[in-house]
Amino acid sequence: NLADSYSLSAHKFHGLKGSGILAIKQIKSIKQIIFGGGQEQGLRSGTVNAPVNIALAKAMRIMNDNMENNAQALSQRGREIRAFVAQYKGVLINSPIDAAPYILNISFPGVKGEVLVNAFSKYEIYLSTTSACSSKKSSHNETLKAMGLSNLVIEGSIRISIAPDLTNEQIERFKDAFDKVYKEVKELIKYEF
């Protein structure tokens, strides 16, 4: 009720990539940008992709049915990864303690985020430097900037996504890879900035 509109990407809750939901409080507040057959209340033309929409609804139902268990698992996994990362000298945890538990943003100041992403990928751990929707922008992460972090910290930041169904084996693989990557780059970390 508080938002005028919001969008959900299905792949964020194990649905198919490329599908999503747009909820709008007042349909009259938006204008048509794709013209043609008048589907979707005259706002967008084209045939509705029923199988993809059914998959989205099913994924949302599964996530909703398991919401409480998922929240507990995310919180526990997030705390575990946060505590593990906190042991490494020079690595900063940028996410506030009360942040959403499924994303953890950390920095290796002095090491470019892209270098870290590539280093982790050698161990089949896939992280990101930013959200996909802002990856083409050349400016620094606006959220981290608004938090008052220095450019050095922002440039060395990576984003760890945490899923509720992570296994203990996957967590251990991450920890092992983290330790190896840290040893590879620790000489580059700047402790004072």
Residue frames as qw, qx, qy, qz and C-alpha x, y, z in Angstrom:
[[0.000, 0.880, 0.474, 0.000, 0.00, 0.00, 0.00],
 [0.319, -0.779, 0.063, 0.536, 2.91, 2.40, 0.54],
 [0.350, -0.232, 0.571, 0.705, 4.49, 2.04, -2.90],
 [0.499, 0.539, -0.057, -0.676, 3.10, 3.63, -6.05],
 [0.866, 0.377, -0.274, -0.181, 4.61, 0.75, -8.00],
 [0.458, -0.570, 0.679, 0.060, 7.03, -2.11, -7.59],
 [0.753, 0.426, -0.435, -0.251, 8.57, -4.74, -9.79],
 [0.740, -0.384, 0.551, -0.048, 9.74, -8.26, -9.08],
 [0.429, 0.528, -0.680, -0.273, 12.22, -10.23, -11.18],
 [0.948, -0.119, -0.097, -0.277, 11.28, -13.91, -11.20],
 [0.752, 0.304, -0.500, 0.303, 14.87, -15.14, -11.16],
 [0.071, -0.522, 0.525, -0.668, 15.24, -13.62, -7.68],
 [0.647, -0.198, 0.538, -0.503, 12.86, -16.29, -6.36],
 [0.390, -0.145, 0.891, 0.180, 13.92, -19.20, -8.62],
 [0.639, 0.622, 0.354, -0.282, 11.61, -18.33, -11.49],
 [0.731, 0.368, 0.336, 0.466, 12.67, -18.00, -15.11],
 [0.293, -0.384, 0.121, 0.867, 14.98, -15.19, -16.16],
 [0.001, 0.113, 0.503, 0.857, 13.31, -12.51, -18.25],
 [0.346, -0.593, -0.629, -0.364, 9.97, -12.73, -16.51],
 [0.183, -0.048, -0.505, 0.842, 8.60, -10.62, -13.73],
 [0.113, -0.739, -0.663, 0.030, 5.75, -8.67, -12.22],
 [0.106, 0.214, -0.050, 0.970, 4.92, -5.00, -12.32],
 [0.197, -0.665, -0.701, 0.166, 2.37, -3.85, -9.75],
 [0.107, 0.276, 0.078, 0.952, 1.01, -0.33, -10.11],
 [0.062, 0.375, 0.646, -0.663, -1.23, 1.43, -7.63],
 [0.427, 0.679, 0.245, -0.545, -2.93, 3.62, -10.28],
 [0.676, 0.241, 0.576, 0.391, -2.84, 2.21, -13.80],
 [0.315, 0.907, 0.248, 0.130, -3.61, 5.69, -15.19],
 [0.321, -0.875, 0.237, 0.276, -0.25, 6.92, -13.90],
 [0.476, -0.309, 0.645, 0.513, 1.73, 5.17, -16.66],
 [0.517, 0.622, -0.161, -0.566, 1.72, 5.63, -20.41],
 [0.927, 0.255, 0.273, 0.041, 1.79, 3.07, -23.19],
 [0.135, -0.725, 0.523, 0.427, 5.21, 2.61, -24.82],
 [0.158, -0.082, 0.902, 0.394, 4.55, -0.41, -27.06],
 [0.543, 0.313, 0.079, -0.775, 1.64, 0.04, -29.44],
 [0.192, 0.110, -0.893, -0.392, -0.39, -2.54, -31.32],
 [0.392, -0.295, -0.825, -0.282, -3.08, -5.01, -30.32],
 [0.397, -0.556, 0.040, -0.729, -4.04, -3.37, -27.04],
 [0.763, -0.260, -0.581, 0.111, -3.32, -6.24, -24.68],
 [0.495, -0.220, -0.478, 0.692, -2.54, -5.66, -21.00],
 [0.038, -0.804, -0.454, 0.382, -5.26, -3.03, -20.62],
 [0.428, 0.881, 0.128, 0.154, -3.95, -1.20, -23.66],
 [0.324, -0.877, 0.316, 0.163, -0.49, -0.71, -22.16],
 [0.196, -0.514, 0.778, 0.305, 1.52, -3.35, -23.98],
 [0.804, 0.335, -0.220, -0.439, 0.89, -5.35, -27.11],
 [0.284, 0.400, -0.871, 0.005, 1.78, -8.97, -27.56],
 [0.814, -0.243, -0.455, -0.267, 0.52, -12.38, -26.58],
 [0.543, -0.657, 0.423, -0.308, 0.89, -13.24, -22.93],
 [0.449, 0.371, -0.811, 0.058, 3.51, -15.97, -22.37],
 [0.795, -0.415, -0.069, -0.437, 1.31, -18.30, -20.33],
 [0.904, -0.068, -0.354, 0.229, 3.90, -21.03, -19.56],
 [0.405, 0.312, -0.369, 0.776, 6.39, -18.46, -18.25],
 [0.369, -0.482, 0.122, -0.785, 3.69, -16.77, -16.18],
 [0.897, -0.312, -0.225, -0.220, 2.61, -20.13, -14.73],
 [0.770, 0.081, -0.395, 0.495, 6.23, -20.89, -13.83],
 [0.083, 0.435, -0.280, 0.852, 6.53, -17.46, -12.17],
 [0.639, -0.460, -0.009, -0.616, 3.36, -18.03, -10.14],
 [0.934, -0.174, -0.309, 0.047, 4.55, -21.50, -9.08],
 [0.576, 0.232, -0.394, 0.678, 7.98, -20.20, -8.04],
 [0.176, -0.470, 0.206, -0.840, 6.34, -17.41, -6.05],
 [0.810, -0.389, -0.150, -0.413, 3.96, -19.85, -4.37],
 [0.870, -0.039, -0.384, 0.307, 6.83, -22.17, -3.38],
 [0.340, 0.307, -0.353, 0.815, 8.85, -19.27, -1.97],
 [0.418, -0.471, 0.062, -0.775, 5.82, -17.91, -0.13],
 [0.887, -0.303, -0.280, -0.205, 4.97, -21.32, 1.37],
 [0.834, -0.103, -0.287, 0.459, 8.54, -21.62, 2.67],
 [0.109, 0.837, -0.074, 0.530, 8.99, -17.97, 3.66],
 [0.591, -0.755, 0.204, -0.197, 9.52, -18.53, 7.39],
 [0.916, -0.180, 0.227, 0.279, 11.98, -21.40, 6.90],
 [0.625, 0.562, 0.081, 0.535, 13.76, -19.47, 4.15],
 [0.104, -0.898, 0.124, -0.410, 14.09, -16.39, 6.38],
 [0.747, -0.607, 0.269, -0.003, 15.61, -18.46, 9.18],
 [0.884, 0.094, 0.232, 0.395, 18.00, -20.23, 6.80],
 [0.416, 0.750, 0.033, 0.513, 19.05, -16.94, 5.16],
 [0.336, -0.881, 0.181, -0.279, 19.64, -15.29, 8.49],
 [0.843, -0.426, 0.299, 0.137, 21.74, -18.21, 9.76],
 [0.797, 0.304, 0.218, 0.474, 23.78, -18.49, 6.53],
 [0.206, 0.870, -0.001, 0.448, 24.26, -14.73, 6.39],
 [0.512, -0.811, 0.255, -0.127, 25.56, -14.64, 9.98],
 [0.900, -0.176, 0.294, 0.270, 27.88, -17.57, 9.27],
 [0.654, 0.513, 0.161, 0.532, 29.40, -15.96, 6.17],
 [0.061, -0.924, 0.062, -0.373, 29.62, -12.55, 7.87],
 [0.686, -0.674, 0.276, 0.016, 31.47, -14.04, 10.87],
 [0.876, 0.065, 0.268, 0.396, 33.82, -15.93, 8.56],
 [0.461, 0.708, 0.102, 0.525, 34.69, -12.87, 6.46],
 [0.300, -0.925, 0.069, -0.220, 35.20, -10.72, 9.58],
 [0.840, -0.428, 0.185, 0.278, 38.25, -12.83, 10.49],
 [0.725, 0.325, 0.208, 0.571, 40.26, -11.54, 7.52],
 [0.323, -0.606, -0.048, 0.726, 42.45, -8.52, 8.16],
 [0.063, -0.281, 0.364, 0.886, 41.72, -5.61, 5.84],
 [0.111, -0.354, -0.790, -0.489, 38.48, -7.02, 4.42],
 [0.215, 0.046, 0.321, -0.921, 35.58, -4.71, 5.21],
 [0.069, 0.489, 0.868, 0.048, 31.94, -5.67, 5.60],
 [0.044, -0.116, -0.157, -0.980, 29.91, -2.86, 4.05],
 [0.460, -0.463, -0.609, -0.450, 26.44, -4.27, 4.68],
 [0.346, -0.481, 0.386, -0.707, 24.93, -3.02, 7.93],
 [0.084, -0.091, 0.949, -0.290, 24.28, -5.67, 10.56],
 [0.449, 0.379, 0.625, -0.513, 20.51, -5.24, 10.10],
 [0.328, 0.397, -0.487, -0.705, 20.63, -5.38, 6.28],
 [0.897, 0.170, -0.086, -0.400, 18.69, -7.90, 4.22],
 [0.674, -0.445, 0.588, 0.044, 20.26, -11.30, 4.91],
 [0.862, 0.328, 0.370, 0.114, 20.48, -12.49, 1.29],
 [0.548, 0.730, -0.084, 0.399, 23.08, -9.97, 0.11],
 [0.625, -0.663, 0.035, 0.410, 26.42, -9.27, 1.74],
 [0.474, 0.830, -0.098, 0.279, 28.60, -6.51, 0.36],
 [0.724, -0.554, 0.115, 0.395, 32.27, -6.63, 1.33],
 [0.390, 0.895, -0.210, 0.047, 35.42, -4.81, 0.20],
 [0.823, -0.164, 0.089, 0.537, 39.04, -5.60, -0.32],
 [0.087, 0.971, -0.029, -0.221, 40.27, -1.95, -0.44],
 [0.152, -0.691, 0.598, 0.378, 43.04, -1.62, -3.01],
 [0.287, 0.006, 0.908, 0.305, 41.92, -4.64, -5.05],
 [0.397, 0.103, -0.324, -0.853, 39.58, -4.01, -7.97],
 [0.707, 0.072, 0.478, -0.516, 36.23, -5.76, -7.68],
 [0.798, 0.468, -0.237, -0.297, 36.59, -7.19, -11.18],
 [0.296, 0.504, -0.795, 0.162, 39.87, -8.83, -10.17],
 [0.376, -0.163, 0.764, -0.498, 38.13, -10.43, -7.20],
 [0.806, 0.280, 0.169, -0.494, 35.23, -11.67, -9.31],
 [0.690, 0.516, -0.495, -0.113, 37.69, -13.31, -11.73],
 [0.062, 0.437, -0.834, 0.332, 39.76, -14.77, -8.88],
 [0.571, -0.024, 0.631, -0.525, 36.70, -16.36, -7.26],
 [0.811, 0.383, -0.077, -0.436, 35.43, -17.68, -10.60],
 [0.372, 0.491, -0.787, -0.002, 38.60, -19.81, -10.88],
 [0.071, -0.078, 0.915, -0.390, 37.17, -21.75, -7.93],
 [0.228, -0.390, -0.778, -0.436, 33.66, -21.81, -9.42],
 [0.141, -0.620, -0.546, 0.546, 32.38, -19.21, -6.97],
 [0.213, 0.493, 0.433, 0.724, 30.44, -16.58, -8.90],
 [0.195, -0.630, -0.398, 0.637, 30.09, -13.17, -7.30],
 [0.307, 0.780, 0.356, 0.413, 29.35, -9.71, -8.61],
 [0.342, 0.012, -0.186, 0.921, 30.73, -6.22, -8.27],
 [0.282, 0.132, 0.132, -0.941, 27.31, -4.61, -8.64],
 [0.626, 0.375, 0.579, -0.364, 23.76, -5.37, -9.64],
 [0.507, 0.234, 0.672, 0.487, 23.26, -6.51, -13.23],
 [0.220, 0.863, 0.441, 0.110, 21.02, -3.52, -13.96],
 [0.076, -0.980, 0.124, 0.136, 23.81, -1.08, -13.13],
 [0.794, -0.245, 0.366, 0.420, 26.80, -3.08, -14.41],
 [0.574, 0.540, 0.315, 0.529, 27.04, -1.04, -17.64],
 [0.092, -0.985, -0.042, -0.143, 27.34, 2.25, -15.77],
 [0.632, 0.405, -0.361, 0.554, 30.83, 3.59, -15.26],
 [0.230, -0.675, 0.286, -0.640, 30.10, 5.42, -12.02],
 [0.096, 0.181, -0.877, 0.434, 30.58, 3.96, -8.58],
 [0.313, -0.450, -0.836, -0.025, 27.86, 2.09, -6.74],
 [0.183, -0.588, -0.079, -0.784, 25.42, 4.79, -5.65],
 [0.755, -0.575, -0.272, -0.161, 24.30, 2.90, -2.54],
 [0.783, -0.213, -0.209, 0.546, 27.86, 2.54, -1.27],
 [0.262, 0.391, 0.000, 0.882, 28.52, 6.20, -2.10],
 [0.426, -0.649, -0.188, -0.602, 25.45, 7.24, -0.12],
 [0.830, -0.475, -0.264, 0.129, 26.79, 5.23, 2.83],
 [0.176, -0.948, 0.263, 0.004, 29.83, 7.53, 2.80],
 [0.876, -0.182, 0.319, 0.313, 32.35, 4.90, 1.70],
 [0.102, -0.701, 0.426, 0.563, 35.53, 5.99, -0.05],
 [0.686, 0.555, -0.310, -0.354, 36.18, 5.28, -3.72],
 [0.156, 0.465, -0.869, 0.068, 38.94, 2.86, -2.71],
 [0.401, 0.019, 0.821, -0.406, 36.45, 0.82, -0.68],
 [0.692, 0.467, 0.202, -0.512, 33.78, 1.00, -3.38],
 [0.517, 0.601, -0.544, -0.276, 36.17, -0.06, -6.16],
 [0.153, 0.310, -0.928, 0.140, 37.18, -3.10, -4.10],
 [0.576, -0.008, 0.526, -0.626, 33.65, -4.16, -3.26],
 [0.275, -0.002, -0.887, -0.372, 31.97, -7.39, -4.22],
 [0.655, -0.141, 0.138, -0.730, 28.45, -8.63, -3.64],
 [0.048, 0.075, -0.994, 0.058, 27.79, -12.08, -2.23],
 [0.659, -0.159, -0.208, -0.706, 24.29, -13.44, -2.82],
 [0.130, -0.147, 0.918, -0.343, 23.06, -15.94, -0.26],
 [0.608, -0.143, -0.515, -0.587, 20.26, -18.41, -1.02],
 [0.668, -0.401, 0.373, -0.503, 18.27, -20.22, 1.65],
 [0.991, 0.059, 0.048, -0.112, 19.04, -23.59, 0.07],
 [0.299, 0.709, -0.619, 0.156, 22.82, -23.31, 0.28],
 [0.934, -0.197, -0.295, 0.042, 24.27, -26.58, 1.49],
 [0.606, -0.731, 0.245, 0.197, 27.00, -26.94, 4.10],
 [0.770, 0.051, 0.384, 0.508, 29.24, -28.26, 1.32],
 [0.364, 0.752, 0.247, 0.490, 28.67, -25.10, -0.75],
 [0.316, -0.941, 0.067, -0.099, 29.42, -22.90, 2.25],
 [0.742, -0.470, 0.342, 0.335, 32.65, -24.80, 2.87],
 [0.667, 0.375, 0.357, 0.536, 33.60, -24.46, -0.82],
 [0.087, 0.927, 0.110, 0.347, 33.04, -20.71, -0.54],
 [0.536, -0.819, 0.194, 0.068, 35.17, -20.49, 2.61],
 [0.797, -0.145, 0.375, 0.451, 37.97, -22.48, 1.00],
 [0.494, 0.608, 0.303, 0.542, 37.89, -20.27, -2.13],
 [0.161, -0.968, -0.049, -0.187, 37.74, -17.12, 0.00],
 [0.672, -0.636, 0.267, 0.270, 40.84, -18.16, 1.89],
 [0.720, 0.120, 0.404, 0.552, 42.72, -18.89, -1.35],
 [0.285, 0.793, 0.260, 0.471, 41.69, -15.61, -2.98],
 [0.375, -0.926, 0.034, -0.008, 42.58, -13.66, 0.16],
 [0.726, -0.417, 0.336, 0.431, 46.08, -15.16, 0.13],
 [0.602, 0.407, 0.402, 0.557, 46.45, -14.25, -3.56],
 [0.142, 0.777, 0.224, 0.572, 45.51, -10.57, -3.06],
 [0.545, -0.750, -0.296, 0.231, 46.36, -9.74, 0.56],
 [0.542, -0.209, 0.080, 0.810, 49.52, -7.86, -0.42],
 [0.116, 0.412, 0.401, 0.810, 47.37, -5.48, -2.46],
 [0.338, -0.769, -0.539, -0.063, 44.92, -4.66, 0.34],
 [0.159, 0.465, -0.221, 0.842, 45.28, -1.12, 1.66],
 [0.423, -0.456, -0.714, 0.320, 44.57, -1.02, 5.38],
 [0.128, -0.578, -0.261, 0.762, 44.59, 2.76, 5.69],
 [0.232, 0.435, 0.570, 0.657, 42.49, 4.93, 3.43]]
